[in-house]
């Protein structure tokens, strides 16, 4: 029997924005850190399962075209604005 906690927004459970832009900040098991933004990059920690979703794969293809795989940030960088990213990840749940 599962216990559900009411009042906790679903997006807060699955999408956690790091308070630090430090690349040494820990990433929980089963998650990946991504950098999102057009001008100023914000770091998000998302579940690895997002990598299999077609909408997320479209963002990854766009990132590959724009940045390639050797980006100076040292991490996966997605070239879209923060609001678009949070809206998309909210729909993936």
Backbone as CSV, one residue per row, in Angstrom:
resi,resn,N_x,N_y,N_z,CA_x,CA_y,CA_z,C_x,C_y,C_z
1,UNK,0.844,-1.169,0.000,0.000,0.000,0.000,0.896,1.240,0.000
2,UNK,0.682,2.111,-0.955,1.495,3.312,-1.083,0.862,4.463,-0.311
3,UNK,1.706,5.309,0.225,1.245,6.500,0.938,1.577,7.701,0.068
4,UNK,0.593,8.503,-0.224,0.806,9.707,-1.031,0.741,10.931,-0.127
5,UNK,1.626,11.867,-0.384,1.653,13.099,0.398,0.954,14.203,-0.388
6,UNK,-0.218,14.635,0.037,-0.938,15.682,-0.689,-0.253,17.036,-0.545
7,UNK,-0.445,17.870,-1.550,0.051,19.235,-1.479,1.459,19.440,-1.999
8,UNK,2.147,18.381,-2.379,3.491,18.541,-2.930,3.369,18.548,-4.444
9,UNK,3.680,19.648,-5.087,3.566,19.703,-6.546,4.421,18.622,-7.201
10,UNK,3.831,17.997,-8.200,4.501,16.891,-8.887,5.842,17.314,-9.483
11,UNK,5.888,18.500,-10.021,7.135,18.929,-10.667,8.269,19.086,-9.656
12,UNK,7.963,19.426,-8.422,9.014,19.583,-7.416,9.644,18.255,-7.041
13,UNK,8.871,17.164,-7.163,9.421,15.853,-6.843,10.350,15.358,-7.932
14,UNK,10.086,15.724,-9.190,10.854,15.153,-10.289,11.870,16.105,-10.899
15,UNK,11.709,17.373,-10.689,12.623,18.345,-11.274,13.162,19.229,-10.172
16,UNK,14.439,19.071,-9.886,15.058,19.867,-8.831,16.134,20.759,-9.435
17,UNK,15.981,22.025,-9.238,16.979,22.957,-9.734,18.043,23.133,-8.667
18,UNK,19.264,22.976,-9.064,20.359,23.119,-8.125,20.519,24.585,-7.733
19,UNK,20.809,24.822,-6.483,21.050,26.184,-6.029,22.451,26.643,-6.364
20,UNK,23.279,25.697,-6.788,24.659,26.012,-7.086,24.967,25.671,-8.527
21,UNK,25.741,26.488,-9.197,26.179,26.178,-10.556,27.477,25.395,-10.543
22,UNK,27.911,24.974,-9.377,29.149,24.219,-9.256,29.010,22.875,-9.935
23,UNK,29.988,22.527,-10.778,29.961,21.242,-11.460,30.245,20.098,-10.500
24,UNK,30.705,20.409,-9.307,30.999,19.359,-8.341,29.793,19.046,-7.458
25,UNK,28.698,19.787,-7.634,27.499,19.509,-6.840,27.017,18.098,-7.144
26,UNK,26.537,17.402,-6.132,26.155,16.003,-6.315,24.874,15.878,-7.121
27,UNK,24.801,14.776,-7.862,23.626,14.428,-8.649,23.143,13.081,-8.124
28,UNK,21.884,12.988,-7.701,21.385,11.722,-7.160,21.433,10.602,-8.195
29,UNK,21.532,9.383,-7.712,21.542,8.223,-8.587,20.249,8.205,-9.404
30,UNK,20.376,7.921,-10.703,19.217,7.880,-11.580,18.840,9.225,-12.166
31,UNK,19.689,10.227,-11.974,19.441,11.572,-12.480,20.646,12.061,-13.281
32,UNK,20.435,13.137,-14.014,21.507,13.753,-14.796,21.386,15.272,-14.666
33,UNK,22.519,15.939,-14.642,22.526,17.400,-14.590,22.540,17.935,-16.019
34,UNK,21.708,18.927,-16.276,21.681,19.585,-17.578,21.729,21.089,-17.348
35,UNK,22.283,21.783,-18.306,22.347,23.242,-18.260,21.375,23.771,-19.299
36,UNK,20.494,24.680,-18.883,19.429,25.174,-19.735,19.504,26.687,-19.803
37,UNK,19.337,27.221,-20.998,19.293,28.666,-21.153,19.756,29.115,-22.510
38,UNK,19.441,30.358,-22.805,19.869,30.947,-24.063,21.064,31.870,-23.841
39,UNK,21.033,32.641,-22.788,22.150,33.538,-22.463,22.842,33.095,-21.183
40,UNK,22.089,33.033,-20.099,22.629,32.604,-18.811,22.150,31.188,-18.543
41,UNK,23.082,30.268,-18.321,22.749,28.864,-18.127,22.353,28.585,-16.677
42,UNK,21.278,27.830,-16.502,20.823,27.375,-15.193,20.996,25.861,-15.147
43,UNK,21.372,25.347,-14.002,21.602,23.909,-13.845,20.354,23.255,-13.280
44,UNK,19.901,22.182,-13.933,18.766,21.394,-13.475,19.212,19.952,-13.317
45,UNK,18.571,19.250,-12.405,18.820,17.824,-12.221,17.516,17.120,-12.564
46,UNK,17.561,16.251,-13.593,16.356,15.576,-14.071,16.563,14.066,-14.072
47,UNK,15.472,13.303,-14.018,15.593,11.846,-14.077,16.150,11.374,-15.422
48,UNK,16.948,10.339,-15.398,17.518,9.788,-16.632,16.415,9.303,-17.569
49,UNK,15.278,8.901,-17.029,14.175,8.409,-17.862,13.715,9.445,-18.882
50,UNK,13.959,10.728,-18.632,13.594,11.770,-19.594,14.332,11.592,-20.917
51,UNK,15.507,10.992,-20.880,16.314,10.834,-22.093,15.621,9.975,-23.146
52,UNK,14.664,9.151,-22.753,13.953,8.287,-23.694,12.706,8.925,-24.283
53,UNK,12.279,10.046,-23.763,11.052,10.681,-24.245,11.320,11.441,-25.544
54,UNK,10.440,11.275,-26.568,10.654,11.938,-27.864,10.816,13.463,-27.782
55,UNK,10.052,14.124,-26.935,10.166,15.583,-26.817,11.522,15.990,-26.249
56,UNK,12.000,15.234,-25.268,13.309,15.531,-24.687,14.412,15.217,-25.690
57,UNK,14.236,14.151,-26.474,15.221,13.800,-27.504,15.305,14.884,-28.572
58,UNK,14.174,15.538,-28.868,14.195,16.650,-29.820,15.056,17.792,-29.290
59,UNK,14.936,18.078,-27.991,15.791,19.108,-27.389,17.261,18.704,-27.458
60,UNK,17.539,17.417,-27.228,18.919,16.940,-27.291,19.487,17.054,-28.702
61,UNK,18.670,16.775,-29.704,19.120,16.914,-31.094,19.451,18.365,-31.415
62,UNK,18.604,19.259,-30.930,18.858,20.691,-31.132,20.151,21.113,-30.430
63,UNK,20.366,20.586,-29.226,21.589,20.894,-28.485,22.818,20.388,-29.229
64,UNK,22.728,19.191,-29.798,23.855,18.634,-30.551,24.171,19.497,-31.767
65,UNK,23.126,19.942,-32.479,23.336,20.795,-33.654,23.987,22.122,-33.285
66,UNK,23.547,22.707,-32.182,24.035,24.029,-31.803,25.376,23.991,-31.086
67,UNK,25.562,23.025,-30.166,26.749,23.002,-29.331,27.698,21.854,-29.612
68,UNK,27.194,20.768,-30.205,28.026,19.581,-30.342,28.164,18.907,-28.992
69,UNK,29.058,17.948,-28.916,29.225,17.222,-27.660,30.409,17.719,-26.846
70,UNK,31.190,18.633,-27.370,32.355,19.158,-26.672,32.084,20.614,-26.297
71,UNK,31.254,20.827,-25.281,30.863,22.169,-24.878,31.692,22.636,-23.694
72,UNK,32.081,23.923,-23.653,32.919,24.444,-22.565,32.298,24.336,-21.171
73,UNK,30.967,24.229,-21.066,30.328,24.104,-19.757,30.681,22.769,-19.115
74,UNK,31.066,21.799,-19.917,31.443,20.504,-19.380,30.265,19.599,-19.091
75,UNK,29.076,19.989,-19.478,27.891,19.181,-19.229,26.928,19.257,-20.386
76,UNK,25.840,18.559,-20.267,24.798,18.566,-21.281,24.118,19.926,-21.252
77,UNK,24.153,20.636,-22.388,23.601,21.983,-22.470,22.439,21.988,-23.448
78,UNK,21.299,22.509,-23.024,20.107,22.550,-23.855,19.764,24.008,-24.142
79,UNK,19.763,24.391,-25.432,19.564,25.787,-25.816,18.094,26.186,-25.915
80,UNK,17.424,26.313,-24.792,16.058,26.842,-24.782,15.900,27.652,-23.505
81,UNK,14.828,28.447,-23.441,14.682,29.251,-22.234,14.179,28.387,-21.084
82,UNK,14.392,28.847,-19.900,14.093,28.095,-18.680,12.614,27.754,-18.560
83,UNK,11.737,28.679,-18.920,10.299,28.429,-18.824,9.856,27.302,-19.761
84,UNK,10.368,27.288,-20.976,10.048,26.229,-21.930,10.501,24.883,-21.396
85,UNK,11.690,24.841,-20.825,12.222,23.594,-20.283,11.372,23.081,-19.121
86,UNK,11.013,23.951,-18.194,10.211,23.507,-17.054,8.807,23.098,-17.502
87,UNK,8.245,23.777,-18.513,6.941,23.370,-19.034,7.027,21.973,-19.654
88,UNK,8.071,21.726,-20.446,8.236,20.422,-21.088,8.430,19.317,-20.065
89,UNK,9.310,19.532,-19.101,9.559,18.491,-18.113,8.337,18.268,-17.229
90,UNK,7.538,19.277,-17.030,6.290,19.108,-16.282,5.311,18.209,-17.024
91,UNK,5.327,18.275,-18.355,4.444,17.443,-19.166,4.937,15.999,-19.258
92,UNK,6.224,15.774,-19.062,6.780,14.435,-19.191,6.323,13.521,-18.059
93,UNK,5.817,14.103,-17.013,5.376,13.303,-15.873,3.955,12.927,-16.099
